[in-house]
Amino acid sequence: MARYGMVIDLRTCVGCQACSAACATENQTPYWSDKWRTRVLDIEKGEYPNTGRHFVPTICMHCEEPACLTICPSQATFRDENGSILVNYDTCLGCKACMAACPYGARYVYDKNDVAKNREIHGELSQHKVVHIDKCTFCFDRVERGLEPACVSTCPAHARIFGDLDDPHSEVARLVASGIAKPLRPDLNTKPKVFYIY
């Protein structure tokens, strides 16, 4: 089995939000409620006149030691065979315990209004039929078909690199092994599988 991870190169991200749009289209995220599986933070750093804008894409970190997994009372949060952290919508209680446990703010409630709006837009093709906690899935259904996650395939700046962290020939594994790509907040000991190049 693969152990999927992602590298996000902050040096090349232009903040265009193509990743957010592609994810919303692919995964039917409730953008009408301003809820996203992936979003790009626009951060200003420095003091005038030496200020600069920085774009920081964020998603679920698919941690090796995820707090969300151990706290879920219904075991709706689970790890699949490739190490990705997913949510079983049918058994999710919507209790928000995982949201409170996630230090990266990567989850949100797909509430009853979102479910109704999604049904209105997508009809029988609606992916979200019940209230649940939602998050990035690394587009596991696309990956199973040999495709990249939607956010990766649409990025015009090639700021996102996806692959098997255990395959020494994959670009993502080489970047992580080189030390140039680093996890956010390693002090939290969640061992994220999403890494950033600063």
JOQUIZI-V870192 format. One record per residue. RES is the residue in one small letter. PSI is psi as a letter, one per 40 degrees, with the letter a starting at -180 (NA if undefined). NEAR is the number of other ideal C-beta (glycine too) atoms within 12 Angstrom. Layout:
[[RES:PSI:NEAR] [RES:PSI:NEAR]]
//
This chain:
[[m:i:15] [a:i:24] [r:g:25] [y:i:40] [g:i:44] [m:i:46] [v:h:41] [i:h:42] [d:h:28] [l:e:30] [r:d:18] [t:e:21] [c:h:35] [v:e:21] [g:f:24] [c:e:20] [q:e:26] [a:d:27] [c:d:43] [s:d:34] [a:d:23] [a:d:30] [c:d:39] [a:d:31] [t:d:24] [e:d:30] [n:e:36] [q:f:31] [t:i:38] [p:g:33] [y:d:26] [w:e:18] [s:e:21] [d:f:12] [k:h:31] [w:i:35] [r:d:40] [t:h:46] [r:i:29] [v:h:30] [l:h:24] [d:h:19] [i:h:17] [e:h:15] [k:i:16] [g:i:11] [e:i:8] [y:h:8] [p:e:6] [n:f:8] [t:i:11] [g:i:14] [r:h:16] [h:h:20] [f:h:30] [v:g:28] [p:h:44] [t:i:36] [i:i:46] [c:h:47] [m:e:39] [h:f:42] [c:i:36] [e:d:24] [e:g:22] [p:h:35] [a:d:27] [c:d:37] [l:d:30] [t:d:19] [i:e:22] [c:h:33] [p:d:18] [s:e:21] [q:f:20] [a:d:30] [t:h:40] [f:i:24] [r:h:28] [d:a:23] [e:e:14] [n:e:26] [g:e:29] [s:i:40] [i:h:43] [l:i:36] [v:h:41] [n:h:21] [y:d:27] [d:d:15] [t:e:19] [c:h:32] [l:e:24] [g:f:28] [c:e:22] [k:e:25] [a:d:23] [c:d:39] [m:d:30] [a:d:16] [a:d:27] [c:h:35] [p:e:26] [y:e:33] [g:f:24] [a:e:37] [r:i:41] [y:i:31] [v:h:27] [y:g:38] [d:a:22] [k:d:18] [n:d:17] [d:d:32] [v:d:26] [a:d:20] [k:d:22] [n:d:33] [r:d:21] [e:d:17] [i:d:21] [h:e:21] [g:b:12] [e:e:10] [l:e:12] [s:h:21] [q:e:28] [h:h:35] [k:e:21] [v:i:26] [v:h:26] [h:i:35] [i:h:39] [d:i:41] [k:i:42] [c:i:44] [t:e:38] [f:f:45] [c:f:38] [f:d:31] [d:d:18] [r:d:25] [v:d:31] [e:d:19] [r:e:11] [g:e:10] [l:i:19] [e:i:28] [p:i:40] [a:d:33] [c:d:46] [v:d:38] [s:d:24] [t:e:27] [c:h:34] [p:d:19] [a:e:24] [h:f:23] [a:e:32] [r:h:44] [i:h:35] [f:i:41] [g:a:31] [d:h:26] [l:d:36] [d:e:19] [d:h:20] [p:e:15] [h:e:12] [s:i:22] [e:d:28] [v:d:36] [a:d:26] [r:d:21] [l:d:27] [v:d:32] [a:d:20] [s:d:15] [g:e:13] [i:d:19] [a:h:32] [k:i:22] [p:i:31] [l:h:31] [r:f:20] [p:e:17] [d:e:11] [l:e:19] [n:f:14] [t:e:28] [k:g:25] [p:i:37] [k:e:39] [v:h:44] [f:i:37] [y:i:34] [i:h:29] [y:NA:19]]
//
